């Protein structure tokens, strides 16, 4: 069996261990504002997902599956010595949830931001497969313009420019594999209902009010998790921690207090 890829990990601050995972096409940089804001009360551990930014990117498409992403998350938690508050945004939130549900020791608390929609018949499955096909046939620049930051995107020009800058630093073959193997196969909260009902760890589910993709699954998560708080942030979109840092940090503060 081949060795797992080396992950780029950033840790800073003192206090409770806090492991955060970014979304598809992002990097550890996306959570640096939180690492700085909580430097005096949390030891933050941020990392680049395999195939992203400064982490290694295996050539084999089979290296990019849900199990591998969850295993990488577990490796980062192990580096903290355990006993961590864990979470993430979008794909990172999904990875954190799947880790938390399967972990031998429950995390101290769970943060789920902008939880992505799923389901085999949902739009995300079609979008993910079509986006992967476009990357493979047209290249990342043209595919990204069509599917992410182009004229039909939900992002303002400044946001679209930042997203393009971030996405273009990743190996196209890795993004294509994650789209096919993970994002096209995300489970819905209802498909995880039995596991969620047995998970009584303090949880914060946070979502932007303008994030139409994540609103419904986030609300459903909060209904199914017995110890969850739902925070809907007005006038915020998908990348809620950067769009509304004050509200996001307030919710995280509350969760850290609950985790003590």
C-alpha positions as CSV (number, residue, x, y, z in Angstrom):
1,X,0.0,0.0,0.0
2,X,1.4,3.4,-1.0
3,X,2.1,6.0,1.7
4,X,-0.6,8.8,2.1
5,X,0.4,12.1,0.5
6,X,2.2,14.7,2.6
7,X,-0.2,17.4,3.7
8,X,0.6,21.1,4.2
9,X,-0.5,21.8,7.7
10,X,-0.4,25.2,9.5
11,X,-0.8,25.4,13.3
12,X,-0.8,28.6,15.4
13,X,-2.2,30.0,18.6
14,X,-2.8,28.5,22.1
15,X,-5.7,26.9,23.8
16,X,-8.3,24.4,22.6
17,X,-7.3,22.4,19.6
18,X,-9.3,23.5,16.5
19,X,-9.1,21.6,13.2
20,X,-10.7,23.3,10.2
21,X,-10.9,22.0,6.6
22,X,-11.5,24.3,3.6
23,X,-13.9,23.8,0.7
24,X,-13.3,22.5,-2.8
25,X,-10.8,24.6,-4.7
26,X,-9.7,26.4,-1.5
27,X,-6.7,26.1,0.8
28,X,-5.7,26.5,4.5
29,X,-5.5,30.3,3.7
30,X,-9.3,30.4,3.8
31,X,-9.4,30.0,7.6
32,X,-6.4,32.1,8.5
33,X,-8.6,35.0,9.6
34,X,-10.1,32.7,12.2
35,X,-6.7,31.4,13.2
36,X,-5.6,35.0,13.9
37,X,-8.9,36.0,15.6
38,X,-8.8,33.0,18.0
39,X,-5.0,32.9,18.5
40,X,-5.3,33.5,22.3
41,X,-7.9,30.8,23.0
42,X,-7.5,28.2,20.3
43,X,-4.6,26.2,18.8
44,X,-5.8,26.2,15.2
45,X,-4.8,23.5,12.8
46,X,-5.4,24.3,9.1
47,X,-4.4,22.2,6.2
48,X,-4.6,22.0,2.4
49,X,-6.7,19.0,1.2
50,X,-4.8,16.5,-0.9
51,X,-4.5,17.6,-4.4
52,X,-4.9,21.3,-3.4
53,X,-2.3,24.1,-3.1
54,X,0.8,22.9,-1.2
55,X,-0.3,19.4,-0.3
56,X,0.9,16.5,-2.4
57,X,-1.3,15.5,-5.4
58,X,-1.2,11.8,-6.3
59,X,-1.6,11.0,-10.0
60,X,-4.0,8.1,-9.4
61,X,-7.6,9.2,-9.6
62,X,-8.5,6.5,-7.1
63,X,-6.5,8.4,-4.5
64,X,-9.2,11.0,-4.3
65,X,-12.2,9.4,-2.6
66,X,-14.3,10.2,0.5
67,X,-12.4,7.6,2.6
68,X,-9.0,9.2,1.7
69,X,-10.2,12.7,2.6
70,X,-11.6,11.5,5.9
71,X,-8.4,9.7,6.6
72,X,-6.4,12.8,5.9
73,X,-8.6,14.7,8.3
74,X,-8.0,12.1,11.0
75,X,-4.2,12.4,10.4
76,X,-4.4,16.1,11.2
77,X,-6.4,15.4,14.3
78,X,-3.8,12.9,15.4
79,X,-1.2,15.6,15.2
80,X,-3.1,17.7,17.7
81,X,-3.0,14.8,20.2
82,X,-6.8,14.4,19.9
83,X,-9.4,16.2,22.1
84,X,-10.1,18.7,19.3
85,X,-13.0,20.8,18.1
86,X,-13.3,20.0,14.4
87,X,-15.1,21.4,11.4
88,X,-15.0,22.9,8.0
89,X,-16.7,24.7,5.2
90,X,-18.6,23.1,2.3
91,X,-16.6,20.0,1.2
92,X,-14.6,20.5,4.4
93,X,-17.7,20.5,6.5
94,X,-18.8,17.2,4.8
95,X,-15.4,15.7,5.4
96,X,-15.4,16.9,9.1
97,X,-18.9,15.4,9.6
98,X,-18.0,12.0,8.1
99,X,-14.8,12.0,10.3
100,X,-16.8,12.9,13.4
101,X,-19.4,10.2,12.8
102,X,-16.8,7.5,12.4
103,X,-14.1,8.6,14.9
104,X,-13.4,6.2,17.8
105,X,-13.4,9.2,20.1
106,X,-16.0,11.9,19.6
107,X,-14.6,15.4,18.9
108,X,-15.2,18.0,21.6
109,X,-17.5,19.9,19.3
110,X,-18.3,20.1,15.6
111,X,-18.6,23.1,13.3
112,X,-20.4,22.6,10.0
113,X,-20.4,25.7,7.7
114,X,-22.1,26.0,4.3
115,X,-22.9,22.2,4.3
116,X,-23.2,21.1,0.6
117,X,-26.2,19.6,-1.0
118,X,-26.0,16.0,-2.1
119,X,-28.1,13.1,-3.4
120,X,-27.6,11.0,-6.5
121,X,-30.3,12.8,-8.4
122,X,-29.4,16.3,-7.3
123,X,-28.0,19.2,-9.3
124,X,-24.6,18.9,-7.6
125,X,-24.0,15.4,-9.1
126,X,-24.7,16.6,-12.6
127,X,-22.7,19.8,-12.0
128,X,-19.7,17.9,-10.6
129,X,-19.6,15.4,-13.4
130,X,-20.0,18.0,-16.1
131,X,-17.4,20.2,-14.5
132,X,-14.9,17.3,-14.4
133,X,-15.6,16.4,-18.0
134,X,-14.9,20.1,-19.0
135,X,-11.7,20.1,-17.0
136,X,-10.5,17.0,-18.8
137,X,-11.5,18.1,-22.2
138,X,-11.0,21.9,-22.1
139,X,-8.6,22.6,-19.3
140,X,-9.1,24.2,-15.9
141,X,-9.2,27.9,-17.1
142,X,-12.0,27.4,-19.6
143,X,-13.9,24.9,-17.4
144,X,-13.7,27.2,-14.4
145,X,-15.0,30.1,-16.4
146,X,-18.0,28.1,-17.5
147,X,-18.8,26.4,-14.2
148,X,-17.5,28.7,-11.4
149,X,-16.5,32.3,-12.0
150,X,-17.9,33.3,-15.4
151,X,-20.8,35.7,-16.2
152,X,-23.4,33.3,-15.0
153,X,-21.8,32.7,-11.6
154,X,-23.3,34.0,-8.3
155,X,-20.1,35.8,-7.4
156,X,-19.4,39.5,-7.7
157,X,-16.4,40.5,-9.9
158,X,-14.0,40.8,-7.0
159,X,-15.2,37.5,-5.5
160,X,-15.0,35.7,-8.9
161,X,-11.4,37.0,-9.3
162,X,-10.4,35.6,-5.9
163,X,-12.0,32.3,-6.6
164,X,-10.3,32.0,-10.0
165,X,-6.9,32.8,-8.4
166,X,-7.4,30.2,-5.8
167,X,-8.7,27.4,-8.1
168,X,-6.0,27.9,-10.7
169,X,-3.2,26.9,-8.2
170,X,-4.4,23.3,-8.0
171,X,-3.6,20.4,-10.3
172,X,-6.5,20.0,-12.7
173,X,-6.4,16.2,-12.6
174,X,-6.8,16.3,-8.8
175,X,-9.8,18.6,-9.0
176,X,-11.4,16.4,-11.7
177,X,-11.0,13.3,-9.5
178,X,-12.5,14.9,-6.4
179,X,-15.4,16.2,-8.5
180,X,-16.1,12.7,-9.8
181,X,-15.3,10.6,-6.7
182,X,-16.5,12.8,-3.9
183,X,-18.6,15.8,-4.8
184,X,-20.8,13.8,-7.3
185,X,-21.5,11.3,-4.5
186,X,-22.2,13.3,-1.5
187,X,-24.9,11.9,0.9
188,X,-27.8,14.0,2.1
189,X,-28.5,14.5,5.7
190,X,-31.5,12.2,5.4
191,X,-29.3,9.4,4.1
192,X,-27.2,9.9,7.3
193,X,-30.2,10.3,9.6
194,X,-29.6,7.2,11.8
195,X,-25.9,8.2,12.5
196,X,-26.8,11.8,13.0
197,X,-29.5,11.0,15.6
198,X,-26.9,9.1,17.7
199,X,-24.4,12.0,17.5
200,X,-25.0,14.2,20.6
201,X,-21.7,16.2,20.5
202,X,-22.2,20.0,20.6
203,X,-22.6,21.2,17.0
204,X,-22.9,24.5,15.3
205,X,-24.4,24.5,11.8
206,X,-23.8,27.9,10.2
207,X,-24.9,29.1,6.7
208,X,-25.3,32.3,4.8
209,X,-28.9,33.3,4.1
210,X,-28.0,33.9,0.4
211,X,-26.4,30.5,0.0
212,X,-29.3,28.7,-1.8
213,X,-27.3,25.5,-2.2
214,X,-26.6,25.0,1.5
215,X,-29.6,26.4,3.2
216,X,-31.9,23.3,3.0
217,X,-29.2,20.7,3.9
218,X,-28.0,22.9,6.8
219,X,-31.5,23.3,8.2
220,X,-32.0,19.6,7.9
221,X,-28.8,18.8,9.7
222,X,-29.8,21.0,12.6
223,X,-33.1,19.1,12.8
224,X,-31.5,15.7,12.8
225,X,-28.6,16.4,15.1
226,X,-29.8,16.3,18.7
227,X,-27.3,18.9,20.1
228,X,-27.1,21.3,17.2
229,X,-27.5,25.1,17.0
230,X,-28.4,26.6,13.6
231,X,-27.0,30.0,12.7
232,X,-28.3,31.6,9.5
233,X,-26.2,34.7,8.7
234,X,-28.1,37.4,6.8
235,X,-26.7,38.9,3.6
236,X,-23.9,36.2,3.5
237,X,-23.2,33.8,0.7
238,X,-21.4,30.4,0.5
239,X,-18.0,31.3,2.0
240,X,-19.6,32.5,5.1
241,X,-16.5,32.8,7.3
242,X,-15.0,35.4,4.9
243,X,-18.3,37.1,3.9
244,X,-19.4,37.7,7.5
245,X,-16.4,37.1,9.8
246,X,-18.0,38.8,12.8
247,X,-21.1,36.6,12.8
248,X,-19.0,33.5,12.0
249,X,-16.5,34.2,14.8
250,X,-19.3,34.9,17.3
251,X,-20.8,31.5,16.4
252,X,-17.4,29.8,16.8
253,X,-16.9,31.5,20.1
254,X,-20.2,30.1,21.4
255,X,-19.2,26.6,20.2
256,X,-15.8,26.8,21.8
257,X,-17.6,27.7,25.1
258,X,-19.9,24.8,24.7
259,X,-16.9,22.5,24.1
260,X,-15.2,23.3,27.4
